[in-house]
């Protein structure tokens, strides 16, 4: 009987690690809903990708963007359908000018005559990160085949990579690849001024917001401010604590360093590309835009953000085959 008891105890000890492992939630989860996909680190939500088109009173239909993006304490950093610019939406990338052979085919920035055929959303977890891959085809009611069906004219492939949270920061990467399916397809920003268009976080801006660049504090202007590798937006976003979000541009991104359109109130923040003059999208090797958001607690000095930018550039070089 005693021998049997010892055997039972031994078996319990051997099986205990398996039981503990079974009770531990996975490091990363992609939770699919009718509207899109939540990316979670264990039980902490980080961001939501909006796959299903949504509108407000039947207007300003949008899809293919991130909202909300949450800070380290679970508070939303982004806005959707803001009263001042109801076409703004979370973290989005869009252009006013989209043409094929000189013919305008919608205004995705203002959400006019545009649409998205989102064919795939795939989550790939790893030990330190979760990557969300999307495969999207641009559509327009102004670009149709002989039967009157909208036909795709740009293929967009995006990788959103959410990194494991550290004590005082979390990194989220965006890699946006654009390939034209029709020759002479061009994209451009607001014309003739101020040229805004491209990667655009629509953030909830606190009253004490301040902007920091590599050379110190930056004052928003009516038009673009000087080109810079990064801009940090900080203030009292929630809970009476200073926090911020640093927006970094990778050196391999066309036009680097890009100029920025910054706003203290009622607007988005924009890494300007290509500006008011449109550029042609390639039909073979895609145009690739790369950005990193660093969500952080407390105010961060420029020297630290410079280190983050060097870290970003070096990490991307190591991952390039």
Residue pairs with C-beta under 8 A, 6 or more apart in sequence:
25 42
25 43
26 42
26 125
27 41
27 42
27 125
27 127
27 164
28 39
28 40
28 41
28 123
28 125
28 126
28 129
28 130
29 38
29 39
29 40
29 42
29 125
30 37
30 38
30 39
30 40
30 123
30 125
30 130
30 132
31 37
31 38
31 40
34 52
35 48
35 50
35 51
35 52
35 54
36 48
36 49
36 50
36 51
36 52
36 121
37 48
37 49
37 51
37 121
37 123
37 132
38 45
38 47
38 48
39 45
39 46
39 47
39 48
39 49
39 123
39 130
39 132
39 160
39 162
40 46
41 130
41 162
41 164
41 165
44 74
44 165
45 70
45 74
46 69
46 70
46 162
46 170
46 172
47 66
47 68
47 69
47 70
47 91
47 160
47 162
47 172
48 66
48 67
48 68
49 65
49 66
49 121
49 132
49 134
49 160
50 62
50 63
50 64
50 65
50 66
50 67
50 89
50 90
51 63
51 64
51 118
51 121
52 63
53 61
53 62
53 63
53 115
53 116
54 61
54 62
54 63
55 61
55 62
56 81
56 86
59 86
60 81
60 86
60 87
60 111
61 111
61 115
62 87
62 89
62 92
62 111
63 116
63 118
64 92
64 116
64 118
64 134
64 136
64 156
65 89
65 90
65 91
65 92
65 93
66 78
66 90
66 91
66 92
66 160
67 78
67 79
67 80
67 89
67 90
67 91
68 76
68 77
68 78
68 80
68 90
69 76
69 77
69 78
69 90
69 91
69 172
69 201
69 293
69 295
70 76
70 77
71 77
71 237
71 238
71 243
71 245
71 295
72 165
72 168
72 169
72 170
72 243
72 295
72 296
72 297
73 238
73 239
75 237
75 238
75 239
76 204
77 201
77 203
77 204
77 237
77 245
77 295
78 90
78 91
78 201
78 202
78 203
78 204
79 88
79 90
79 202
79 203
79 204
80 88
80 89
80 90
80 202
81 88
81 89
82 88
82 202
82 266
84 266
84 267
85 202
85 266
85 267
85 268
87 109
87 110
87 111
88 200
88 202
88 267
88 268
89 202
90 201
90 202
91 174
91 199
91 200
91 201
91 202
91 293
92 200
92 202
93 174
93 176
93 198
93 199
93 200
93 289
94 108
94 109
94 197
94 198
94 200
95 108
95 109
95 187
95 188
95 189
95 197
95 198
96 107
96 109
96 110
96 188
96 189
96 190
96 191
96 196
96 197
97 104
97 107
97 186
97 187
97 188
97 189
97 191
97 197
97 278
98 104
98 105
98 106
98 107
98 108
98 114
98 138
98 140
98 154
98 185
98 186
98 187
99 105
99 184
99 185
99 186
99 278
100 143
100 153
100 182
100 184
100 185
100 186
101 182
101 183
101 184
102 184
103 142
104 142
105 113
105 140
105 142
105 143
105 153
106 112
106 113
106 114
106 140
106 141
106 142
106 143
107 113
107 114
108 114
108 138
109 190
109 197
113 140
113 141
113 142
114 138
114 139
114 140
115 138
115 139
115 140
115 141
115 150
116 136
116 137
116 138
116 139
117 136
117 137
117 138
117 139
117 152
118 134
118 135
118 136
119 135
119 136
119 137
120 133
120 134
120 135
121 132
121 133
121 134
121 135
122 132
122 133
122 134
123 130
123 131
123 132
123 133
124 130
124 131
124 132
124 133
125 131
128 163
128 164
129 161
129 162
129 163
129 164
130 161
130 162
131 159
131 160
131 161
131 162
132 159
132 160
132 161
132 162
133 157
133 158
133 159
134 156
134 157
134 158
134 160
135 155
135 156
135 157
136 155
136 156
136 157
136 158
137 152
137 154
137 155
137 156
137 181
138 152
138 153
138 154
138 155
138 156
139 150
139 151
139 152
139 153
140 150
140 153
141 150
143 150
143 151
143 153
143 182
144 150
144 151
145 151
152 181
153 180
153 181
153 182
153 185
154 178
154 179
154 180
154 181
154 185
154 281
155 178
155 179
155 181
155 286
156 176
156 177
156 178
157 177
157 179
157 286
158 174
158 175
158 176
158 177
159 173
159 174
159 175
160 172
160 173
160 174
161 172
161 173
161 175
162 170
162 171
162 172
163 170
163 171
163 172
163 173
164 170
168 296
168 297
168 298
169 294
169 295
169 296
169 297
170 294
170 295
171 292
171 293
171 294
171 295
172 292
172 293
172 295
173 290
173 291
173 292
173 293
174 199
174 289
174 290
174 291
174 292
174 293
175 288
175 289
175 290
176 199
176 288
176 289
176 290
176 291
177 286
177 287
177 288
178 187
178 281
178 286
178 287
178 288
178 289
179 281
179 282
179 283
179 284
179 285
179 286
179 287
180 280
180 281
180 282
180 283
181 283
182 283
183 283
184 280
185 280
185 281
185 283
186 278
186 279
186 280
186 281
187 197
187 274
187 278
187 279
187 281
188 197
188 274
188 275
188 276
188 277
188 278
188 279
189 195
189 196
189 197
189 198
189 272
189 273
189 274
189 275
189 276
190 196
190 197
190 276
191 276
191 277
192 276
193 223
193 276
194 222
194 223
194 224
194 261
194 276
195 223
195 224
195 261
195 272
195 275
195 276
196 224
196 261
196 268
196 270
196 272
197 270
197 272
197 273
197 274
197 275
198 258
198 270
198 271
198 272
198 273
198 274
198 289
199 270
199 271
199 273
199 289
199 291
200 268
200 269
200 270
200 271
201 245
201 247
201 268
201 269
201 293
202 267
202 268
202 269
203 233
203 245
203 268
203 269
204 237
205 233
205 235
205 263
205 264
205 265
205 266
206 235
206 236
206 237
207 235
207 236
208 235
208 236
209 233
209 234
209 235
209 264
210 217
210 233
210 234
210 235
211 217
211 218
211 219
211 220
211 231
211 232
211 233
211 262
212 218
212 231
212 232
212 234
212 300
212 302
212 305
213 225
213 226
213 228
213 230
213 231
213 232
213 302
214 228
214 229
214 230
214 302
214 305
214 306
215 228
215 302
216 302
218 225
218 226
218 228
218 231
218 260
218 262
219 225
220 262
220 263
220 264
221 262
223 261
224 259
224 260
224 261
224 272
224 275
225 259
225 260
225 261
225 262
226 259
227 257
227 258
227 259
227 260
228 257
228 259
228 260
229 248
229 249
229 251
229 256
229 257
229 309
230 246
230 247
230 248
230 249
230 305
230 308
230 309
231 246
231 247
231 260
231 262
231 269
232 244
232 245
232 246
232 247
232 300
232 302
232 305
233 244
233 245
233 246
233 247
233 269
234 242
234 243
234 244
234 245
234 299
234 300
235 242
235 243
235 244
236 242
236 243
237 243
237 244
241 297
241 298
242 297
242 298
242 299
243 295
243 296
243 297
243 298
244 295
244 296
244 299
244 300
245 293
245 294
245 295
245 296
246 293
246 294
246 296
246 300
246 305
246 308
247 269
247 271
247 291
247 292
247 293
248 291
248 292
248 293
248 294
248 305
248 308
248 309
248 312
249 256
249 257
249 258
249 271
249 290
249 291
250 256
250 290
250 291
250 292
250 312
250 313
250 316
251 313
252 288
252 290
252 316
253 273
253 288
253 289
253 290
253 291
254 273
254 274
254 279
254 287
254 289
255 272
255 273
255 274
255 275
258 271
258 272
258 273
259 272
259 275
260 269
260 270
260 271
260 272
261 268
261 269
261 270
261 272
262 269
263 269
271 291
273 289
279 287
281 287
290 316
292 308
292 312
294 305
294 308
